Amino acid sequence: MTHYGKIKSYDTGKGAGMITPDKGGDALPFNKSDLQQQAEVPKADQRYGYETSQVDGGKAQAINLQMEQGESDSSASQQS
């Protein structure tokens, strides 16, 4: 099941970040390897679709993150 949320933070050095679910609740961790477009660096407030997986004692983690269509182009089109 796909969930949606916005990037809360991303550390390029660690290759890890947090995403805040649209439905509320605690931010979920994710790793660069969980991004579908690994060439893209996620930025705060970008909206992503993701799935969840249970890791390390049942803690939820975001996996298979995919940027919402049009999200990467929206800032460029607003400036014109």
N, C-alpha and C positions, 0 to 999 in steps of 0.2 A: 504494500500500500504506500502510495506516495504522499508525503507530508510536505508542507511548505514553511519557509521561515526566512529570516534575514540574517546575514552575517553580522555577528556581534564584534568579532575580532579575528585577526589572522596574523600569525607570526611567521614571516618568510624564512627566518633563520631556523626555526624549529620545524617548519612545514606542517603546522597544526593550527587549528582555530576553533572557534565556538560559533554555533548557529542558534538563534532564538526562534522557537516554534511560533508560527502565527496564532496557533490555538492557545498559547500561553504555556506556562511551565518553565522549568529550568532549561538554561541553554545546554545544548548537547555538543560534546567535542567531536571533531573530525580531523582527519589527516589528509595531507596533499594527495596521497595515494587513493583516497576516496572520491576525489574529484573526477568527473567524466572528462572535462577539458583541463588536463593538468598544465597546459601551457598558460592558461588564464590564472592570474593571481586574484583571489577573491578580495573584495573591498567591503568595508563596513557599509551596512544598509542595502547591499545587493540582495535580491530575492532569489532563492534557490529552492528547487524541489529536491527531496531526499527520502531515503528509506532509513529505518532504524535497525540496529542489531544489538543484541545483548552481549557484553564483554565483561571480563574481570569481575566476577561475582554478581552478575546481573545488571550492571550499569549500562544504560542505553548510550549508544554512539550513533552519530549520523554517518551513513554510507551512501555511495552512489549519488553524490551531489551533482546536480545539473542546473546550470544557470537558466533562469526563465528566458524564454525567447524574447528578443528585442531589448533585454536589459542592458546588454553591452553597448547597444547602439543609441540608447535613449539620451545619454548625456551629450553625445555628439550632435544629435538632431535638435536638442533644445538650445544649443549655442548658435545655431544658424539663423 
